[in-house]
Amino acid sequence: MTRIDWHTHLVGYSHKESDMPRKHAMTVYLSLQLTILGLIAMGTVTLAQADGETLAFAVVSEEPKDKAQVTAKVSINDAVSDMKLLASETILSNLIWKKLEICHAMRLEGYKSPEGFQIVTVHVIDAGMLPMSLQSFAGDCLIKKAIEVAPLRD
């Protein structure tokens, strides 16, 4: 004869009660993985910043005579100074750099050196995208250029 009470224990059994420690372990495990991933991402950003590559904005302040060294007002961390923009061979062969004129606004990435700012990448931008510390200079430069150039075009 088979006992009937053995399956009554199974009917009242709930998987939810036994899964609680397992779910808690999975949550801790996932949290640990996300924390490690976050630390790796922060370390990567720190290493990229440790390279010394700097974001700068510039406005060409004089007509470029030598494209390898262009005089410009450069803003690094909202501190504006007159600097030479030093272009590598890669930058010199760039069509944007070949067409460079006074008052052109640029977003640069590169390295600050005693000689000037060594450019790694360059993007010509609208003067409205410049930091506020350079916008007034860019506006004045464009007005001055328009006044000087307009009579010559008539």
Backbone bond lengths (Angstrom), bond angles and torsions (degrees), N, CA, C in turn:
res aa  C-N    CA-C-N  psi(-1)  N-CA   C-N-CA  omega(-1)  CA-C   N-CA-C  phi
1 M - - - 1.429 - - 1.533 108.38 -
2 T 1.327 116.27 138.31 1.450 122.64 -177.37 1.513 109.17 -94.47
3 R 1.312 112.57 140.68 1.473 117.17 177.73 1.522 109.69 -79.67
4 I 1.286 117.10 138.24 1.453 122.82 -177.97 1.524 110.70 -88.22
5 D 1.277 119.11 -26.74 1.460 120.13 -173.37 1.532 113.64 -71.73
6 W 1.303 120.60 -13.15 1.468 120.93 -178.40 1.528 111.51 -66.18
7 H 1.323 117.37 -34.69 1.461 117.89 -177.99 1.522 112.33 -87.12
8 T 1.294 118.77 -14.45 1.459 119.56 175.62 1.516 110.84 -68.41
9 H 1.305 116.21 -28.10 1.466 119.38 175.58 1.531 110.38 -69.46
10 L 1.302 117.61 -33.56 1.450 121.50 179.59 1.527 112.04 -72.99
11 V 1.318 116.55 -32.74 1.451 120.09 -178.59 1.522 110.09 -65.64
12 G 1.289 119.13 -39.77 1.456 122.74 -178.65 1.522 112.87 -82.45
13 Y 1.302 117.24 -5.45 1.462 121.54 -177.25 1.525 110.71 -74.93
14 S 1.304 117.69 133.72 1.463 122.10 -179.58 1.519 109.38 -119.18
15 H 1.317 116.15 133.14 1.461 121.15 177.07 1.526 111.23 -69.71
16 K 1.315 117.15 -26.84 1.466 121.26 -176.99 1.518 111.90 -61.17
17 E 1.313 117.45 -37.87 1.459 120.63 -178.89 1.530 111.14 -65.95
18 S 1.322 117.64 -41.50 1.455 120.44 -177.24 1.527 111.74 -79.85
19 D 1.341 118.79 -21.37 1.459 121.95 -178.94 1.526 112.94 -82.38
20 M 1.316 119.32 -12.41 1.461 121.52 -176.75 1.528 112.25 -58.18
21 P 1.310 120.89 -51.23 1.471 119.07 179.12 1.528 111.70 -62.79
22 R 1.307 117.11 -34.64 1.461 121.55 -179.94 1.533 110.22 -67.74
23 K 1.325 118.83 -43.32 1.460 122.21 178.61 1.521 110.33 -64.75
24 H 1.316 116.69 -39.88 1.474 120.86 178.31 1.533 110.19 -63.19
25 A 1.312 116.61 -40.34 1.466 120.56 178.76 1.526 110.66 -65.35
26 M 1.332 117.62 -39.17 1.464 121.22 178.62 1.536 110.54 -65.81
27 T 1.329 117.59 -39.70 1.463 121.36 178.80 1.521 110.45 -63.84
28 V 1.313 117.05 -43.83 1.464 121.05 178.49 1.527 109.79 -64.22
29 Y 1.302 117.21 -42.89 1.466 121.96 179.76 1.530 111.18 -61.73
30 L 1.340 117.45 -46.43 1.469 121.12 178.92 1.525 111.42 -65.24
31 S 1.328 116.88 -39.41 1.468 120.20 177.43 1.518 110.78 -61.99
32 L 1.312 116.38 -41.59 1.461 121.08 178.82 1.531 110.57 -64.23
33 Q 1.317 117.24 -42.59 1.463 120.35 178.19 1.526 111.52 -63.05
34 L 1.313 117.95 -43.63 1.465 121.40 179.27 1.529 111.02 -64.37
35 T 1.323 116.95 -38.71 1.465 120.65 177.97 1.526 110.64 -63.89
36 I 1.301 117.34 -45.06 1.463 121.31 178.98 1.518 110.68 -63.67
37 L 1.334 117.71 -42.80 1.457 121.54 177.64 1.529 110.83 -61.40
38 G 1.332 116.86 -41.92 1.466 120.91 177.47 1.514 112.05 -62.30
39 L 1.329 117.15 -42.31 1.465 120.66 178.69 1.526 111.69 -65.07
40 I 1.321 116.48 -38.03 1.465 120.07 177.54 1.523 109.74 -64.66
41 A 1.336 117.04 -43.53 1.469 120.69 179.22 1.521 110.59 -62.88
42 M 1.325 117.91 -42.79 1.471 120.61 178.84 1.520 110.66 -65.14
43 G 1.308 116.98 -37.39 1.458 120.54 178.08 1.514 111.61 -64.70
44 T 1.326 116.67 -38.20 1.462 121.11 177.88 1.518 110.47 -64.36
45 V 1.326 117.30 -43.73 1.460 121.38 178.66 1.527 109.66 -63.25
46 T 1.325 116.68 -42.97 1.461 120.31 179.47 1.519 110.99 -62.64
47 L 1.327 117.67 -40.49 1.454 120.65 178.46 1.519 110.95 -64.90
48 A 1.332 116.78 -39.37 1.462 119.76 179.04 1.522 110.11 -64.92
49 Q 1.324 117.58 -38.01 1.452 120.61 178.15 1.515 110.73 -73.91
50 A 1.311 117.65 -29.61 1.455 121.05 -179.36 1.523 111.85 -69.29
51 D 1.336 116.83 -20.57 1.456 120.45 176.36 1.513 111.42 -58.22
52 G 1.323 117.01 -25.01 1.449 120.88 -179.09 1.510 112.88 93.66
53 E 1.336 117.38 0.19 1.453 120.10 178.73 1.525 108.46 -68.14
54 T 1.320 115.89 130.57 1.448 122.27 -172.49 1.513 110.77 -119.19
55 L 1.329 116.41 142.70 1.453 122.41 173.68 1.520 107.81 -88.32
56 A 1.324 116.59 130.84 1.465 121.49 179.62 1.518 109.33 -141.15
57 F 1.319 114.65 156.62 1.457 121.64 173.69 1.515 106.73 -121.29
58 A 1.329 116.52 144.77 1.463 119.58 -176.00 1.518 110.78 -144.49
59 V 1.342 114.08 152.23 1.455 122.50 172.54 1.520 106.28 -128.20
60 V 1.331 116.91 125.09 1.468 121.39 -179.51 1.527 107.76 -63.81
61 S 1.338 116.79 122.87 1.466 120.64 -173.93 1.525 113.95 -100.62
62 E 1.321 118.31 -16.95 1.462 122.35 177.54 1.519 108.75 -135.10
63 E 1.327 115.08 152.57 1.464 119.67 177.50 1.531 108.53 -59.11
64 P 1.341 117.82 122.46 1.468 120.02 -177.55 1.530 112.10 -67.84
65 K 1.333 116.05 118.47 1.470 120.85 175.24 1.524 109.27 -94.64
66 D 1.320 114.92 -45.33 1.462 121.72 177.70 1.523 106.94 -111.91
67 K 1.329 117.53 110.66 1.467 121.38 -176.15 1.528 113.03 -67.12
68 A 1.322 117.64 -15.40 1.462 120.18 178.83 1.525 111.29 -76.23
69 Q 1.350 116.77 -25.38 1.463 121.68 178.25 1.524 108.32 -136.48
70 V 1.320 115.93 102.73 1.458 121.96 -176.74 1.525 108.94 -107.83
71 T 1.332 116.50 131.10 1.459 120.99 178.19 1.521 109.47 -81.12
72 A 1.344 115.68 133.14 1.461 119.92 -177.41 1.524 110.43 -152.57
73 K 1.332 114.64 160.18 1.467 121.96 167.76 1.521 104.74 -87.83
74 V 1.323 116.00 123.30 1.463 120.81 -175.09 1.525 109.54 -119.45
75 S 1.314 115.77 133.90 1.459 122.04 177.41 1.523 108.83 -111.43
76 I 1.330 115.13 117.61 1.466 121.80 174.41 1.517 106.11 -122.41
77 N 1.322 116.86 118.78 1.468 121.91 -176.47 1.523 111.83 54.02
78 D 1.313 117.47 40.86 1.468 125.42 179.16 1.524 114.33 66.05
79 A 1.312 117.97 12.91 1.468 121.80 173.11 1.525 107.37 -102.20
80 V 1.334 116.27 116.99 1.459 121.55 -175.78 1.521 110.18 -96.56
81 S 1.337 115.63 135.74 1.460 120.83 176.49 1.524 109.42 -150.21
82 D 1.327 115.67 158.56 1.465 121.07 174.59 1.520 107.66 -81.37
83 M 1.312 116.37 127.34 1.461 121.05 -178.73 1.517 109.99 -142.41
84 K 1.315 114.67 161.72 1.465 122.40 169.91 1.525 107.20 -91.81
85 L 1.324 115.60 131.78 1.452 120.53 173.08 1.518 107.02 -91.71
86 L 1.316 116.09 118.64 1.462 121.94 -175.86 1.527 108.88 -99.65
87 A 1.314 115.61 116.00 1.464 121.03 -176.41 1.522 111.07 -99.86
88 S 1.340 115.28 134.44 1.466 120.79 175.59 1.524 108.43 -80.94
89 E 1.325 116.81 176.31 1.469 121.31 178.48 1.529 111.40 -59.98
90 T 1.328 116.29 -37.40 1.463 120.28 179.16 1.527 110.51 -63.13
91 I 1.310 116.81 -43.93 1.469 121.29 179.80 1.529 109.98 -68.85
92 L 1.333 117.75 -40.68 1.468 120.84 -179.87 1.525 112.17 -61.20
93 S 1.314 117.11 -31.36 1.469 120.06 -179.95 1.526 112.50 -83.51
94 N 1.326 117.18 -6.74 1.456 122.34 179.63 1.531 109.56 -72.36
95 L 1.323 117.21 132.32 1.462 122.26 -178.60 1.529 111.71 -59.52
96 I 1.319 117.10 -37.09 1.468 120.93 177.94 1.525 109.87 -58.17
97 W 1.315 116.30 -44.44 1.462 120.72 -177.31 1.527 111.09 -69.86
98 K 1.313 117.41 -34.44 1.464 120.79 179.52 1.526 111.45 -65.72
99 K 1.326 117.93 -30.72 1.471 123.20 -178.42 1.533 112.53 -94.65
100 L 1.324 117.71 10.66 1.458 122.41 -175.58 1.526 112.43 -62.49
101 E 1.341 116.59 134.07 1.465 122.83 179.41 1.518 109.67 -132.55
102 I 1.329 115.22 170.38 1.448 121.00 175.42 1.536 108.84 -60.72
103 C 1.305 116.40 144.54 1.475 125.98 178.66 1.525 114.36 78.46
104 H 1.319 120.00 -2.20 1.457 120.05 177.36 1.529 109.52 -66.76
105 A 1.329 115.24 136.47 1.463 122.21 179.45 1.527 108.74 -100.29
106 M 1.333 115.78 140.04 1.463 120.07 -176.42 1.518 112.05 -139.90
107 R 1.325 113.76 151.15 1.462 121.74 169.24 1.519 105.36 -107.74
108 L 1.324 116.59 124.01 1.461 121.05 -174.21 1.520 111.07 -121.61
109 E 1.308 115.23 151.83 1.455 121.85 167.04 1.507 106.00 -128.19
110 G 1.316 116.30 136.48 1.450 119.42 -178.39 1.512 111.94 175.09
111 Y 1.321 115.31 -153.47 1.454 122.18 -174.21 1.519 110.60 -127.21
112 K 1.317 115.72 133.39 1.452 120.43 175.74 1.527 107.72 -82.49
113 S 1.329 115.47 131.51 1.463 120.55 179.70 1.525 108.39 -133.90
114 P 1.330 117.87 169.48 1.474 119.68 178.33 1.532 112.78 -61.55
115 E 1.327 117.55 -28.43 1.471 121.13 -178.90 1.525 112.32 -80.37
116 G 1.357 117.40 -23.59 1.452 121.08 -177.18 1.515 110.80 158.25
117 F 1.317 115.97 -143.49 1.457 121.61 -179.56 1.519 108.85 -118.28
118 Q 1.332 116.34 111.07 1.465 122.48 179.97 1.528 108.85 -79.25
119 I 1.326 117.22 117.36 1.459 122.40 -173.50 1.521 111.10 -86.73
120 V 1.348 114.86 133.38 1.459 121.62 173.22 1.526 109.54 -103.44
121 T 1.342 116.53 -46.84 1.468 121.23 175.92 1.525 108.91 -133.80
122 V 1.327 115.37 150.56 1.466 121.22 179.73 1.521 109.64 -139.08
123 H 1.338 115.18 138.97 1.464 122.52 175.40 1.517 107.00 -134.98
124 V 1.321 117.51 126.28 1.460 120.76 174.33 1.522 106.71 -79.32
125 I 1.328 115.83 132.58 1.463 120.94 -177.12 1.527 110.16 -128.03
126 D 1.303 116.37 168.06 1.455 122.29 174.19 1.536 108.08 -74.15
127 A 1.318 117.08 145.67 1.465 120.92 -178.33 1.525 111.97 -60.20
128 G 1.321 117.57 -26.29 1.460 120.99 177.69 1.517 113.15 -68.24
129 M 1.326 117.98 -16.42 1.462 122.04 179.00 1.526 112.18 -90.59
130 L 1.321 117.05 -1.81 1.460 121.00 178.29 1.522 110.33 -73.65
131 P 1.319 117.66 157.05 1.465 119.00 172.18 1.529 109.76 -64.22
132 M 1.313 116.44 155.24 1.465 121.36 -177.73 1.527 111.79 -55.97
133 S 1.319 116.90 -31.10 1.470 120.42 -178.70 1.529 112.54 -64.04
134 L 1.336 118.85 -20.64 1.469 122.33 179.64 1.527 113.90 -109.50
135 Q 1.316 117.67 -14.43 1.458 119.52 -174.29 1.520 113.50 -62.85
136 S 1.314 118.36 -39.04 1.471 119.70 -179.60 1.526 110.53 -66.53
137 F 1.338 117.28 -40.38 1.462 120.19 177.54 1.529 110.50 -63.13
138 A 1.329 116.37 -44.04 1.468 120.40 -179.59 1.531 110.65 -62.94
139 G 1.326 117.26 -41.40 1.468 120.46 178.63 1.516 111.91 -64.01
140 D 1.331 116.71 -45.70 1.469 120.83 177.92 1.528 110.95 -61.44
141 C 1.313 115.77 -40.49 1.464 121.11 -179.25 1.529 110.42 -63.39
142 L 1.323 116.94 -43.79 1.457 120.62 -179.26 1.528 111.89 -66.75
143 I 1.334 117.07 -38.12 1.477 120.21 177.16 1.524 109.78 -65.20
144 K 1.331 116.16 -45.52 1.470 120.54 179.30 1.528 110.49 -61.06
145 K 1.322 116.70 -42.78 1.472 121.08 179.24 1.524 110.53 -63.18
146 A 1.329 117.14 -41.44 1.467 120.84 -179.81 1.523 111.02 -64.89
147 I 1.322 117.34 -39.57 1.460 120.82 -179.64 1.531 111.08 -68.41
148 E 1.331 116.53 -39.42 1.468 120.72 -178.52 1.531 112.63 -75.70
149 V 1.325 116.42 -37.58 1.461 120.54 -174.33 1.524 112.21 -85.94
150 A 1.326 118.63 -34.63 1.470 121.82 -175.82 1.526 113.11 -56.83
151 P 1.344 120.27 -45.45 1.466 118.42 178.99 1.526 113.32 -63.57
152 L 1.311 118.42 -26.94 1.453 122.27 -179.38 1.517 112.56 -73.74
153 R 1.315 117.81 -22.53 1.459 121.76 -175.79 1.529 112.41 -87.13
154 D 1.312 118.77 -11.34 1.477 121.32 -178.42 1.482 112.87 -72.96
